[in-house]
Amino acid sequence: MTPSVHKTLFQLGGISKSFEIQCKTFQEVCLMVRKPALEVMEYLKQANYDHPTIRYILYGRKGTGKTLTLAHLLHYGFNKKWMLLHVPWAPNWTRRPREIAPSISREGRIDMPVDAAVWLQQFKSQNEQLLKDLDLRAQKSYTWSKREVTQEGEPLLSIADHGINRMKHASDCVAVILKELREYSQKGMFTTFVAVDGVNCFFRPTDVKRENKVIVPADEITLIRAFKKLLKNDWNHGAVVVTVDEIASPVGYRDSHMPKYLLGQEGFELFEPFIPICVENYSRKEIESCLDYFIDRLWIQTEEGRTPEGKEELIFISGSNPYRLMEICKSR
């Protein structure tokens, strides 16, 4: 992946901090080509996009590489010139939003002005050239306030710019953009690629509280409500790839890594039918390839770690878990 593509896709999130540090140290961004990503790519190649949107759920134990598999698939979608609608880590909206405010357009809803503006910046970064090439325009007028209106026929990018510059409208701007793109997608103008990391938090209790300390259900958060509409399969010319993760769920909902448990009844019923893709620990070939790469890039500097015996010790200590291996090796 070139530095420019890395910046375009992931400058505002989408890969872990540990992996970012590794990439900066190596001065390159390399993703291992693994079976789960190849499997989804094969499904995406064979899919008939005139039919209802197919949902793919990446699942697996902690640290197996679900997020990087999703990153690989985002890169695939980017190269295919698909419209990318990406939520880098959904629990940021349910656990630690930067700011919350009552919705100015829907009574009872909660907006997240800063998070919505950041998402709009990411959306522009990932899709700006495609939006310009397609010359997508608003299909109706949208009134934000008495003096602020997006007229029918104005570029969709102007809605994103309005949300970035007027953050109190940012959540509504996100919802409008998602609605517009879904409608354009159904007309067959392009393929939309929806990617959400940690989607199971959309179906569990949140940590977001109103001023009166009452917990806000996920469905009353404007951003989440807008994205959940895209997770359904009542539209076409799209693909939905999400991850479910134990750490995306609140404490008390982490007893299994399986999709049915993590999504709960509501989430499972929304996604059914879907294609489950298991992301497992490294195979023997994968972990040996990874260790050889770390040694080549001097990430493993001790002579002990470079020997066959040292490699075997690293494989044993890490349990072939990609994240644990990365954490162990960065201190060697």
Solvent accessible surface area in square Angstrom, and as a share of the most:
residue,aa,sasa,rsa
1,M,62,0.28
2,T,77,0.45
3,P,106,0.67
4,S,76,0.49
5,V,27,0.16
6,H,33,0.15
7,K,128,0.54
8,T,38,0.22
9,L,1,0.01
10,F,4,0.02
11,Q,94,0.42
12,L,72,0.36
13,G,26,0.25
14,G,11,0.10
15,I,19,0.10
16,S,46,0.30
17,K,175,0.74
18,S,20,0.13
19,F,10,0.04
20,E,37,0.16
21,I,100,0.51
22,Q,11,0.05
23,C,8,0.04
24,K,154,0.65
25,T,79,0.46
26,F,20,0.08
27,Q,164,0.73
28,E,52,0.23
29,V,12,0.07
30,C,63,0.37
31,L,37,0.18
32,M,62,0.28
33,V,94,0.54
34,R,23,0.08
35,K,152,0.64
36,P,10,0.07
37,A,2,0.01
38,L,89,0.44
39,E,62,0.28
40,V,0,0.00
41,M,20,0.09
42,E,82,0.37
43,Y,79,0.30
44,L,2,0.01
45,K,128,0.54
46,Q,130,0.58
47,A,21,0.16
48,N,78,0.40
49,Y,44,0.17
50,D,93,0.48
51,H,107,0.48
52,P,80,0.51
53,T,5,0.03
54,I,64,0.32
55,R,2,0.01
56,Y,1,0.00
57,I,0,0.00
58,L,0,0.00
59,Y,31,0.12
60,G,2,0.02
61,R,152,0.56
62,K,110,0.47
63,G,25,0.25
64,T,4,0.02
65,G,17,0.17
66,K,8,0.03
67,T,41,0.24
68,L,51,0.26
69,T,7,0.04
70,L,3,0.01
71,A,1,0.01
72,H,28,0.12
73,L,0,0.00
74,L,1,0.00
75,H,41,0.18
76,Y,27,0.10
77,G,0,0.00
78,F,60,0.25
79,N,93,0.48
80,K,99,0.42
81,K,150,0.63
82,W,24,0.08
83,M,0,0.00
84,L,1,0.00
85,L,0,0.00
86,H,2,0.01
87,V,1,0.01
88,P,26,0.16
89,W,53,0.18
90,A,0,0.00
91,P,0,0.00
92,N,54,0.28
93,W,14,0.05
94,T,4,0.02
95,R,60,0.22
96,R,139,0.51
97,P,32,0.20
98,R,151,0.55
99,E,80,0.36
100,I,62,0.31
101,A,30,0.23
102,P,95,0.60
103,S,16,0.10
104,I,98,0.50
105,S,54,0.35
106,R,137,0.50
107,E,182,0.81
108,G,42,0.40
109,R,53,0.19
110,I,7,0.03
111,D,3,0.02
112,M,0,0.00
113,P,9,0.06
114,V,37,0.21
115,D,4,0.02
116,A,0,0.00
117,A,6,0.05
118,V,35,0.20
119,W,8,0.03
120,L,0,0.00
121,Q,79,0.35
122,Q,6,0.02
123,F,2,0.01
124,K,42,0.18
125,S,27,0.17
126,Q,7,0.03
127,N,3,0.01
128,E,60,0.27
129,Q,120,0.53
130,L,28,0.14
131,L,6,0.03
132,K,117,0.50
133,D,99,0.51
134,L,49,0.24
135,D,81,0.42
136,L,6,0.03
137,R,96,0.35
138,A,3,0.03
139,Q,51,0.23
140,K,102,0.43
141,S,50,0.32
142,Y,20,0.08
143,T,100,0.58
144,W,30,0.10
145,S,38,0.25
146,K,205,0.87
147,R,232,0.85
148,E,40,0.18
149,V,59,0.34
150,T,7,0.04
151,Q,98,0.43
152,E,117,0.52
153,G,34,0.33
154,E,59,0.26
155,P,55,0.35
156,L,2,0.01
157,L,24,0.12
158,S,34,0.22
159,I,0,0.00
160,A,0,0.00
161,D,51,0.27
162,H,32,0.14
163,G,0,0.00
164,I,41,0.21
165,N,116,0.59
166,R,93,0.34
167,M,86,0.38
168,K,103,0.44
169,H,2,0.01
170,A,0,0.00
171,S,1,0.01
172,D,23,0.12
173,C,0,0.00
174,V,0,0.00
175,A,32,0.25
176,V,18,0.10
177,I,0,0.00
178,L,4,0.02
179,K,77,0.33
180,E,0,0.00
181,L,0,0.00
182,R,48,0.17
183,E,65,0.29
184,Y,23,0.09
185,S,0,0.00
186,Q,78,0.35
187,K,133,0.56
188,G,38,0.36
189,M,85,0.38
190,F,19,0.08
191,T,20,0.12
192,T,0,0.00
193,F,0,0.00
194,V,0,0.00
195,A,0,0.00
196,V,0,0.00
197,D,4,0.02
198,G,0,0.00
199,V,0,0.00
200,N,0,0.00
201,C,2,0.01
202,F,1,0.01
203,F,21,0.09
204,R,40,0.14
205,P,71,0.45
206,T,5,0.03
207,D,80,0.41
208,V,4,0.02
209,K,100,0.43
210,R,60,0.22
211,E,167,0.75
212,N,103,0.53
213,K,152,0.64
214,V,81,0.46
215,I,76,0.39
216,V,0,0.00
217,P,67,0.42
218,A,9,0.07
219,D,58,0.30
220,E,58,0.26
221,I,0,0.00
222,T,11,0.06
223,L,1,0.01
224,I,0,0.00
225,R,88,0.32
226,A,10,0.08
227,F,0,0.00
228,K,14,0.06
229,K,112,0.47
230,L,2,0.01
231,L,0,0.00
232,K,89,0.38
233,N,55,0.28
234,D,84,0.44
235,W,4,0.01
236,N,37,0.19
237,H,36,0.16
238,G,3,0.03
239,A,1,0.01
240,V,0,0.00
241,V,0,0.00
242,V,0,0.00
243,T,0,0.00
244,V,0,0.00
245,D,17,0.09
246,E,25,0.11
247,I,77,0.39
248,A,1,0.01
249,S,0,0.00
250,P,26,0.16
251,V,128,0.73
252,G,58,0.56
253,Y,72,0.27
254,R,87,0.32
255,D,125,0.65
256,S,32,0.21
257,H,26,0.11
258,M,87,0.39
259,P,8,0.05
260,K,135,0.57
261,Y,69,0.26
262,L,0,0.00
263,L,0,0.00
264,G,14,0.13
265,Q,142,0.63
266,E,87,0.39
267,G,0,0.00
268,F,47,0.19
269,E,109,0.49
270,L,36,0.18
271,F,0,0.00
272,E,91,0.41
273,P,92,0.58
274,F,36,0.15
275,I,48,0.24
276,P,70,0.44
277,I,2,0.01
278,C,52,0.31
279,V,0,0.00
280,E,115,0.52
281,N,57,0.29
282,Y,31,0.12
283,S,57,0.37
284,R,123,0.45
285,K,168,0.71
286,E,32,0.14
287,I,1,0.00
288,E,67,0.30
289,S,60,0.39
290,C,13,0.08
291,L,0,0.00
292,D,73,0.38
293,Y,55,0.21
294,F,6,0.03
295,I,27,0.14
296,D,92,0.48
297,R,90,0.33
298,L,105,0.52
299,W,29,0.10
300,I,0,0.00
301,Q,122,0.54
302,T,61,0.35
303,E,133,0.60
304,E,111,0.50
305,G,1,0.01
306,R,75,0.27
307,T,50,0.29
308,P,99,0.62
309,E,126,0.57
310,G,4,0.04
311,K,50,0.21
312,E,79,0.36
313,E,73,0.33
314,L,0,0.00
315,I,20,0.10
316,F,172,0.72
317,I,81,0.41
318,S,0,0.00
319,G,38,0.37
320,S,22,0.14
321,N,4,0.02
322,P,16,0.10
323,Y,99,0.38
324,R,115,0.42
325,L,0,0.00
326,M,19,0.09
327,E,51,0.23
328,I,35,0.18
329,C,0,0.00
330,K,99,0.42
331,S,97,0.63
332,R,73,0.27
